[in-house]
Amino acid sequence: MNKTIRRIMRYANPYRKYLLLTVVLSFIGVSLSLLVPIFIGKAVDLAVPLTVPLSTNTRIDLAAILQVVIELSVVVVVSALFQWLQGLCINRLTFGTVKDLRSDLEAKLQTMPISYIDGNARGDLIARVVPDIEILSDGLLQGFAQLFSGLVTIVGTLAFMLTINIKIALLVVVLTPLSFVVAAQITKASHNAFVWQSELRGELSGLTEELVGGVNVVKAFAYEDRAIGRFEEINRKLGAAGQKATFFSSMSNPSTRFVNGLIYAAVGTFGALGAIGAMPWIGVMSVGNLASFLAYANQYTKPFNEISGVVTELQNALACAGRLFALIEAEPQSPEPADAAALTDVRGSITARDVSFSYTPDRKLIEHLELDIKPGQKVAIVGPTGCGKTTFINLLMRFYDVTGGSISVDGRDIREVTRNSLRGSFGMVLQDTILISGTIRDNIRMGKPDATDEEIIAAAKAAHAHSFIKRLPDRYDTVIGEDGGSLSQGQKQLLCISRIMLCLPPMLILDEATSSIDTRTELKIQDAFTTLMKGRTSFIVAHRLSTIRDADIILVMNNGSIIEQGRHEELLAKNGFYARLYNSQFAD
C-alpha cells in the first residue's frame, strides 16, 4: 500500500505548485477557523463574567458582544474563502494527476504486445482505464482534502489547547493514540477485502463485455440461463466482497468517534472541575476558556473522524490504483533496435529461415519453417484449422516475434526495421471486420488520413461498396458505431476492402477476405483483387480452395510446417495432402 501511495505522489509531482498552494491555503483557512473558539470564549466571558455572581441585576455589555460577533463573522467569511480556494487547488491537483495517469494507461495499452491483450479479458482492461481510475479520482479528491486540512487542524488545535491549559491538553494527547490503534487495525482488515472486490469488479466487467458483445450467439444457442448463472455467481462473490470491505471500513468511523467521545467527555469533566475550583492542580479556567477548550477538543478529534469516514473510498481507491500500476508496469513489447530503419521502396521478397514459434512453451506450433517468396508472387496458404496459417501471418506483421530463426523482407530481418514501416507495407483484410466509431469516410481513409474525397470514392467503387453507400441516409457522412451499426456483415467487409484499395500497399494479406460476401459480389471483388495484386506480393489464407487455383504458389501447412508447395496443378498431380484436401471439398 505504501508503494502504491508513493507512485501516486510521483504522478502528482508535476502539479506540486497546486500542492504547495493547497498547503498554504489550508494553513491560512484552518488557522482562521481556529480563531472561532477564541471569539466564542470571549463572548461567553462577556455574557457570564467569572467574578460576578449571576443574578437578574447582572449587566451584560451587549455592545462588546456585538463587536465580538462582527469580528467572528469576518473571520468565518475569510476562512470560508480560503477553504474554497483550497478546494479549487485540490481539484486541479487531483484531476491533473488522474489525467496523466489515464494518458499513460492508454499509451501503455498501445505498446503492449498482442499476447498480453489476448491473455487478458477485454472487459477487465476497459474496467482499469475507465471505472477503476474514476474510483481512484474520487478517493484522491477526498484524501487530499482531509490530509492537508486535517494536519493543520490537529497541530493548530493542539497549540491553542496548550495555551489555555497544558495539563488537560496533555490528557488529550495521551488518549489520542487510541484512535490510531483502532483505525490501523480496521484499515488492515479492510484493505485485502477491497483488493478482492476490485479484482472481481474487473472479472464482472469482462464477462459483461463478452455476453453483450456476443448477444446474438447467446440467444442463438439459448444460452441465456447459463449466462445469467455465470453472471450471478461472480455478482454474488462481488457482493460478498463488497459487504465484507464495507463492513470493516464502516467500523472505523463509529469506533474512532467512540474513542473521541471518551476524550471529549474527559476534557469536559476535568475542565468543569477546574472551572469551579474543585481540582486546583488542574488550574483555574473561566467559563469562556472552558467553552473554547471544548470547541478545540472537538476540532482536534474531528480530522480523525473525517479521515475514518472516507476510509472506504481511500481503501477502494488504493486497491484500484494497484491494478492500474500493475498494468503500467507490465512488460511491454520488445523495444525496437536503436538503429532500426524504416522499410522503404519495398519490392516484396519474403524469406523465412528455420522459423519456430509457439504461443506457450509446452505446446509447439511452427517448427523449422523454410520459405522463399519472390516479389509480386501470389501466395496461397491452406491447411486444416489450427495448422498455423494465421499464426504465420501474425509473425509476418510482427504481432508476435519468432522464437527461433528469422523472417526477412527484401533481405532485411523484420526485427531490424521499425514496426510501423513494416506494417505500413502490408494491406490486411481479415475475416473479422474491424470498424471504428465515425463516418463511412473516416473508416475508409483510416490508413491514409490525407486522402481526398475523390480517392475515397474511387476506392469504394473499386471495392464495389459505392452502390450501397449511396443508399445510406448521409452517404459517406453516415455515422456508424464500432460494430458497424445496421450494416450487414458483407457491407462491413466491403468497407474494410475499400481501405486497402485506397492505400495500395506493396504487399497484401487477405485472410478469408470475401467470406462474408455473396457469390456475385465475390466474383467482382476477386476481379478487383486481381487488378490490385498485379506486381504486389500477396498472401491469401483460404479455406475455399476453388478461389486460389490461379495462385503462383500454394503453401500447404499442417501441424505448423509446410508439407507441400507448388502450383495448383502440380499439387493435384502429386496426389498428396493438398489433393485429398481439395477433392474433399468437391466430393459427391
C-alpha positions in Angstrom: 0.0 0.0 0.0 2.8 2.4 0.8 4.4 1.6 -2.5 1.2 2.5 -4.3 0.9 5.8 -2.4 4.5 6.7 -3.5 3.6 6.0 -7.1 0.6 8.2 -6.9 2.6 11.0 -5.4 5.1 10.7 -8.3 2.2 11.4 -10.7 1.2 14.4 -8.5 4.7 15.8 -8.7 4.1 17.9 -11.9 1.3 19.7 -10.1 3.4 20.5 -7.0 2.5 24.2 -7.3 -1.1 23.3 -6.6 0.2 21.1 -3.8 2.1 24.0 -2.3 -0.9 26.3 -2.7 -3.1 23.8 -1.1 -0.8 23.6 2.0 -0.6 27.4 2.2 -4.3 28.0 1.8 -5.2 25.1 4.1 -2.9 26.6 6.8 -4.5 30.1 6.4 -8.1 28.8 6.2 -7.9 26.4 9.1 -5.9 28.8 11.2 -8.6 31.4 10.8 -11.3 28.8 11.6 -9.3 28.0 14.8 -9.8 31.6 15.9 -13.6 31.0 16.1 -13.5 29.3 19.6 -11.4 32.2 20.9 -14.2 34.6 19.9 -16.8 32.3 21.3 -15.0 32.1 24.6 -14.6 35.9 24.7 -18.4 36.3 24.1 -19.2 33.7 26.8 -17.0 35.6 29.3 -18.7 38.8 28.4 -22.1 37.3 29.0 -21.1 35.3 32.1 -18.2 37.0 33.9 -16.4 34.6 36.3 -16.1 37.2 39.1 -19.7 38.4 39.1 -22.4 36.2 40.6 -25.3 35.5 38.2 -28.4 37.5 39.1 -31.2 39.4 37.5 -29.2 42.6 38.1 -26.1 41.4 36.2 -25.3 43.9 33.4 -24.2 42.4 30.2 -22.1 44.5 27.8 -24.1 44.0 24.6 -22.0 46.4 22.6 -18.8 44.4 23.4 -20.6 41.2 22.5 -21.8 42.7 19.2 -18.2 43.7 18.4 -17.1 40.2 19.0 -19.9 38.8 16.8 -18.8 41.2 14.0 -15.2 40.1 14.2 -16.3 36.5 14.4 -18.3 36.9 11.2 -15.4 38.4 9.3 -13.1 35.6 10.4 -15.7 33.0 9.3 -16.2 34.6 5.9 -12.5 34.9 5.2 -11.8 31.4 6.4 -14.5 30.0 4.1 -13.0 31.9 1.2 -9.5 30.4 1.7 -11.0 26.9 2.2 -12.9 27.4 -1.1 -9.6 28.3 -2.9 -8.0 25.3 -1.2 -10.8 23.1 -2.7 -10.1 24.6 -6.1 -6.4 23.8 -5.9 -7.2 20.2 -4.7 -9.4 19.7 -7.8 -6.6 20.9 -10.1 -4.1 18.6 -8.3 -6.4 15.6 -8.3 -7.7 15.8 -11.9 -4.3 16.7 -13.3 -2.8 13.6 -11.6 -5.6 11.4 -12.9 -5.4 12.8 -16.4 -1.7 12.0 -16.7 -2.3 8.5 -15.2 -5.1 7.9 -17.7 -3.0 9.0 -20.6 -0.1 6.8 -19.5 -2.5 3.8 -19.3 -3.8 4.3 -22.8 -0.3 4.8 -24.1 0.8 1.7 -22.3 -2.0 -0.3 -23.8 -0.8 0.8 -27.3 2.7 -0.5 -26.6 1.6 -3.8 -25.1 2.2 -6.9 -27.1 -0.7 -8.7 -28.7 0.0 -11.6 -26.4 -0.9 -9.5 -23.4 -4.2 -8.3 -24.9 -5.1 -11.8 -26.0 -4.3 -13.1 -22.5 -6.5 -10.7 -20.6 -10.2 -10.2 -20.7 -11.0 -7.0 -22.7 -13.7 -6.0 -20.2 -11.1 -6.2 -17.4 -8.7 -3.9 -19.3 -11.5 -1.5 -20.0 -12.5 -1.6 -16.3 -9.0 -0.5 -15.4 -9.0 2.5 -17.7 -12.5 3.8 -17.0 -14.2 2.8 -13.7 -11.1 2.0 -11.7 -9.5 5.3 -12.5 -12.7 7.2 -11.6 -12.8 5.5 -8.2 -9.1 6.5 -7.7 -10.0 10.1 -8.6 -12.8 10.2 -6.1 -10.6 8.7 -3.4 -7.8 11.2 -4.1 -10.1 14.1 -4.1 -11.4 13.3 -0.6 -8.0 12.1 0.6 -6.0 15.2 -0.3 -8.7 17.4 1.2 -8.8 15.6 4.5 -5.0 15.2 4.7 -4.0 18.8 4.5 -6.8 20.4 6.4 -6.6 17.6 9.0 -2.9 18.0 9.7 -3.2 21.8 10.1 -6.3 21.3 12.3 -4.6 18.8 14.6 -1.4 20.9 15.0 -3.3 24.2 15.4 -5.9 23.0 17.9 -3.2 21.3 20.0 -1.3 24.6 20.1 -4.3 26.6 21.2 -5.2 24.0 23.9 -1.7 24.1 25.3 -2.1 27.9 25.6 -5.3 27.5 27.5 -4.5 24.6 29.9 -1.4 22.5 29.5 -2.5 19.6 31.8 -5.8 19.0 30.1 -4.1 19.3 26.7 -1.6 16.6 27.6 -4.5 14.4 28.7 -6.0 14.8 25.2 -2.6 13.9 23.6 -2.2 10.8 25.8 -5.7 9.5 24.9 -5.5 10.3 21.2 -3.3 7.2 20.1 -6.3 5.0 20.9 -7.9 6.4 17.8 -4.9 5.5 15.7 -4.7 2.0 17.1 -8.4 1.3 16.3 -8.2 2.8 12.8 -5.0 1.0 11.9 -6.4 -2.4 12.8 -9.6 -1.9 10.9 -7.7 -0.5 7.9 -5.5 -3.5 7.7 -8.5 -5.8 7.7 -10.4 -3.9 5.1 -7.6 -3.4 2.6 -7.5 -7.1 1.4 -11.3 -7.1 1.0 -11.1 -4.0 -1.2 -8.4 -5.6 -3.4 -10.6 -8.7 -3.8 -13.5 -6.5 -4.6 -11.6 -4.6 -7.3 -10.4 -7.9 -9.0 -14.0 -9.2 -9.0 -15.2 -6.0 -10.5 -12.8 -6.4 -13.4 -13.9 -10.0 -13.9 -17.5 -9.0 -13.9 -16.8 -6.2 -16.5 -15.0 -8.8 -18.7 -18.0 -11.2 -18.5 -20.5 -8.4 -19.3 -18.5 -7.3 -22.3 -18.3 -10.9 -23.5 -22.0 -11.5 -23.1 -23.1 -8.2 -24.6 -20.7 -8.4 -27.5 -21.8 -11.9 -28.3 -25.5 -11.4 -27.6 -26.5 -13.0 -30.9 -24.6 -16.2 -30.1 -26.1 -16.2 -26.6 -29.6 -16.1 -28.0 -29.0 -18.4 -30.9 -27.8 -21.2 -28.6 -30.4 -20.5 -25.8 -27.5 -19.7 -23.5 -29.4 -17.0 -21.6 -30.0 -19.1 -18.4 -26.4 -20.2 -18.2 -25.2 -16.7 -18.9 -27.3 -15.4 -16.1 -26.0 -18.2 -13.9 -22.3 -17.2 -14.6 -23.1 -13.5 -14.0 -24.9 -14.2 -10.8 -22.0 -16.4 -9.5 -19.5 -13.6 -10.0 -22.0 -11.0 -8.8 -22.6 -13.0 -5.6 -18.9 -13.1 -4.9 -18.6 -9.3 -5.7 -21.5 -8.6 -3.3 -19.8 -10.7 -0.6 -16.5 -8.9 -1.1 -18.2 -5.5 -1.1 -20.1 -6.4 2.0 -17.0 -7.5 3.8 -15.0 -4.5 2.7 -17.8 -2.1 3.7 -18.4 -3.8 7.0 -14.8 -3.4 8.1 -14.4 0.1 6.8 -17.7 1.2 8.3 -16.5 0.1 11.7 -13.7 2.7 11.5 -15.8 5.8 11.9 -18.0 4.8 14.8 -15.0 3.2 16.6 -12.9 6.4 16.4 -16.0 8.5 17.2 -16.5 6.4 20.4 -12.8 6.9 21.4 -13.0 10.6 20.6 -16.3 10.9 22.6 -14.4 9.5 25.6 -11.7 12.1 25.1 -14.3 14.9 24.8 -16.1 13.7 28.0 -12.8 13.6 29.9 -12.0 17.1 28.7 -15.4 18.4 29.7 -15.3 16.7 33.1 -11.8 17.8 34.1 -12.3 21.3 32.6 -15.6 21.8 34.5 -13.9 20.7 37.8 -11.2 23.2 37.1 -13.6 26.0 36.3 -15.4 25.6 39.6 -12.1 25.2 41.5 -12.7 21.6 42.6 -9.3 20.4 41.3 -6.8 23.2 41.9 -3.9 21.2 40.4 -5.7 21.4 37.0 -5.7 25.2 37.1 -8.4 27.8 37.2 -10.4 28.2 34.0 -13.0 30.8 33.1 -16.3 29.5 31.6 -15.3 31.1 28.3 -11.9 29.3 28.4 -13.7 26.0 29.1 -16.1 26.7 26.1 -13.0 27.4 23.9 -11.2 24.3 25.1 -14.2 22.1 24.4 -14.5 23.5 21.0 -10.8 22.9 20.3 -11.1 19.4 21.7 -13.9 18.7 19.3 -12.0 20.2 16.4 -8.9 18.2 17.4 -10.7 14.9 17.1 -12.7 15.9 14.0 -10.0 15.1 11.5 -9.7 11.6 12.8 -13.4 11.2 12.4 -13.4 12.6 8.9 -10.5 10.5 7.7 -12.0 7.4 9.2 -15.3 8.4 7.4 -13.6 8.3 4.0 -11.5 5.2 4.7 -13.9 3.2 2.4 -13.2 5.5 -0.6 -9.4 5.6 0.2 -9.1 1.8 0.5 -11.1 1.3 -2.6 -9.0 3.9 -4.4 -5.8 2.3 -3.4 -7.0 -1.1 -4.5 -7.9 0.3 -7.9 -4.6 2.1 -8.1 -2.8 -1.2 -7.5 -4.5 -2.7 -10.6 -3.6 0.4 -12.6 0.0 0.3 -11.7 0.1 -3.4 -12.4 -0.9 -2.6 -16.0 1.6 0.3 -16.3 4.5 -1.9 -15.0 3.6 -4.9 -17.2 6.3 -6.0 -19.6 5.8 -4.0 -22.9 6.5 -5.3 -26.4 10.2 -5.8 -27.1 11.8 -2.4 -28.0 13.0 -1.7 -31.5 16.8 -1.6 -32.0 18.3 1.9 -31.7 19.5 1.6 -35.3 16.1 0.3 -36.7 15.4 1.9 -40.0 12.2 2.5 -41.9 11.3 -0.1 -44.5 11.1 1.8 -47.8 10.9 1.0 -51.5 9.6 -2.5 -50.7 9.8 -4.9 -53.6 8.1 -7.7 -51.7 10.5 -10.6 -51.4 9.9 -12.7 -48.3 12.3 -15.2 -46.8 11.8 -17.4 -43.8 14.8 -19.3 -42.4 14.4 -22.1 -39.8 11.4 -20.2 -38.2 10.0 -21.7 -35.0 7.2 -20.2 -32.8 4.8 -21.3 -30.1 2.3 -19.3 -28.0 3.2 -21.4 -24.9 6.5 -23.2 -24.4 4.7 -26.5 -23.7 2.7 -26.6 -27.0 4.8 -26.4 -30.1 3.2 -24.9 -33.2 5.6 -23.8 -36.0 8.9 -25.6 -36.2 11.8 -25.1 -38.7 9.7 -23.4 -41.4 11.6 -22.5 -44.6 10.1 -20.2 -47.3 11.2 -18.2 -50.3 8.7 -15.8 -51.9 9.7 -13.7 -54.9 8.4 -10.1 -55.4 5.0 -10.0 -57.0 4.0 -13.6 -56.3 0.5 -14.5 -55.3 0.9 -16.9 -52.4 -2.0 -19.0 -51.0 -1.8 -20.6 -47.6 -4.1 -23.6 -47.0 -4.4 -26.3 -44.4 -6.7 -27.6 -41.7 -7.8 -25.5 -38.8 -5.1 -24.9 -36.2 -2.2 -25.7 -38.6 -0.6 -22.3 -38.2 -1.9 -20.3 -41.2 -3.0 -17.2 -39.2 0.0 -17.6 -36.9 2.4 -17.2 -39.8 0.5 -14.0 -40.8 0.9 -12.7 -37.3 4.6 -13.4 -37.5 4.9 -11.5 -40.8 3.2 -8.5 -39.3 5.3 -8.8 -36.1 2.2 -9.1 -33.9 4.3 -11.8 -32.4 8.0 -12.3 -32.8 9.6 -15.6 -33.8 11.1 -17.7 -31.0 13.7 -19.1 -33.4 15.0 -18.4 -36.9 14.2 -15.2 -38.9 11.9 -13.7 -41.4 13.2 -11.2 -43.9 11.6 -8.7 -46.3 13.8 -7.7 -49.2 16.7 -9.3 -47.4 16.3 -7.3 -44.1 15.3 -9.1 -40.9 11.9 -7.7 -39.9 13.2 -7.3 -36.3 15.7 -4.8 -37.5 13.2 -2.4 -39.1 10.5 -0.3 -37.4 7.2 -2.0 -36.8 5.2 0.9 -38.3 7.1 0.8 -41.6 6.8 -3.0 -41.7 3.0 -3.0 -41.1 2.5 0.0 -43.4 4.0 -2.1 -46.2 1.1 -4.6 -45.8 -2.5 -4.2 -46.6 -4.6 -6.5 -44.5 -8.2 -7.7 -44.8 -9.4 -10.1 -42.2 -12.4 -12.3 -41.9 -13.4 -10.4 -38.8 -14.3 -6.8 -39.7 -12.8 -4.0 -37.6 -14.6 -0.7 -37.9 -14.2 2.5 -35.8 -16.9 4.9 -34.5 -17.2 7.6 -37.1 -18.4 8.3 -40.6 -18.1 5.9 -43.6 -15.4 8.3 -44.9 -13.4 8.1 -41.7 -13.4 4.3 -41.8 -12.2 4.1 -45.4 -9.4 6.6 -45.0 -8.2 5.1 -41.8 -4.8 4.1 -43.4 -4.5 7.3 -45.4 -5.7 10.3 -43.4 -4.9 12.8 -46.1 -6.9 11.1 -48.8 -9.2 13.3 -50.9 -12.9 12.6 -51.4 -12.3 11.6 -55.0 -9.7 9.0 -53.9 -12.1 7.7 -51.3 -15.0 7.3 -53.8 -12.7 5.7 -56.3 -11.5 3.1 -53.7 -15.2 2.4 -52.7 -16.1 1.9 -56.3 -13.2 -0.5 -56.8 -14.4 -2.5 -53.8 -18.0 -2.4 -55.0 -19.0 -0.5 -51.9 -20.1 2.7 -53.6 -23.5 1.4 -54.6 -24.7 0.6 -51.0 -23.0 3.7 -49.6 -25.1 5.9 -51.9 -28.3 4.4 -50.4 -27.3 5.4 -46.8 -29.0 8.4 -45.3 -25.9 10.7 -45.4 -23.9 8.6 -47.9 -20.2 9.0 -47.0 -21.0 11.1 -44.0 -23.2 8.5 -42.4 -22.1 7.8 -38.8 -21.7 4.2 -37.8 -20.6 2.6 -34.5 -17.6 0.4 -33.9 -19.7 -2.7 -34.8 -20.9 -1.1 -38.0 -24.4 -0.4 -36.7 -27.1 -1.7 -39.1 -24.7 -2.6 -41.8 -24.7 -6.2 -42.9 -21.6 -8.3 -42.4 -20.9 -8.2 -46.1 -21.2 -4.4 -46.2 -18.7 -4.1 -43.3 -16.3 -6.3 -45.2 -16.6 -4.2 -48.3 -15.6 -1.1 -46.3 -12.6 -2.9 -45.0 -11.6 -3.9 -48.5 -12.1 -0.2 -49.6 -9.4 0.8 -47.1 -6.9 -1.5 -48.9 -8.0 -0.2 -52.3 -7.3 3.4 -51.1 -3.8 2.7 -49.5 -2.4 0.5 -52.3 0.4 -1.1 -50.2 3.2 -3.0 -51.8 2.2 -6.3 -50.1 -1.3 -7.7 -49.3 -2.6 -10.2 -46.8 -6.2 -11.5 -47.4 -7.4 -13.8 -44.6 -10.7 -15.1 -45.8 -11.4 -11.6 -47.1 -14.5 -12.5 -49.0 -16.0 -15.0 -46.6 -19.0 -12.7 -45.7 -19.8 -11.6 -49.3 -22.3 -13.1 -51.6 -21.1 -15.1 -54.6 -21.9 -12.5 -57.2 -20.2 -9.7 -55.4 -17.3 -12.0 -54.6 -16.6 -12.5 -58.2 -16.4 -8.8 -58.7 -14.2 -8.4 -55.7 -11.9 -11.2 -57.0 -11.5 -9.3 -60.2 -10.7 -6.1 -58.3 -8.2 -8.0 -56.2 -6.6 -9.5 -59.3 -6.0 -6.0 -60.6 -4.8 -4.8 -57.2 -2.4 -7.7 -56.7 -0.6 -7.2 -60.0 3.0 -6.5 -59.2 2.4 -6.9 -55.4 3.3 -9.8 -53.2 0.1 -11.2 -51.9 -0.7 -13.8 -49.2 -4.1 -15.4 -49.3 -5.4 -17.5 -46.5 -8.3 -19.5 -47.8 -10.5 -22.4 -46.8 -12.3 -22.5 -50.2 -9.6 -23.9 -52.4 -11.5 -23.1 -55.5 -10.6 -19.4 -55.0 -6.8 -19.9 -55.1 -6.3 -22.1 -58.1 -4.6 -19.3 -60.0 -2.0 -18.7 -57.2 1.7 -18.6 -58.2 2.5 -20.8 -55.3 0.3 -22.7 -52.8 1.8 -23.4 -49.3 0.1 -26.4 -47.7 0.5 -26.3 -43.9 -0.1 -29.0 -41.3 1.0 -29.1 -37.7 3.0 -25.9 -38.1 5.1 -27.0 -41.1 4.9 -26.5 -44.8 4.4 -30.1 -46.1 3.8 -29.3 -49.7 4.2 -26.3 -52.0 3.7 -25.6 -55.7 1.0 -24.6 -58.2 -2.5 -26.0 -58.1 -2.0 -28.5 -61.0 1.4 -29.6 -59.6 -0.1 -30.4 -56.2 -3.0 -32.2 -57.6 -0.7 -34.3 -59.7 1.3 -35.3 -56.6 -2.0 -36.8 -55.2 -0.9 -35.9 -51.7 -2.3 -33.9 -48.8 -3.4 -31.0 -50.9 -5.1 -33.2 -53.4 -7.1 -35.0 -50.7 -8.0 -31.7 -49.1 -9.1 -30.2 -52.5 -11.1 -33.3 -53.6 -12.8 -33.5 -50.2 -14.5 -30.1 -50.9 -15.9 -31.4 -54.2 -16.7 -34.9 -53.2 -20.1 -36.2 -54.2 
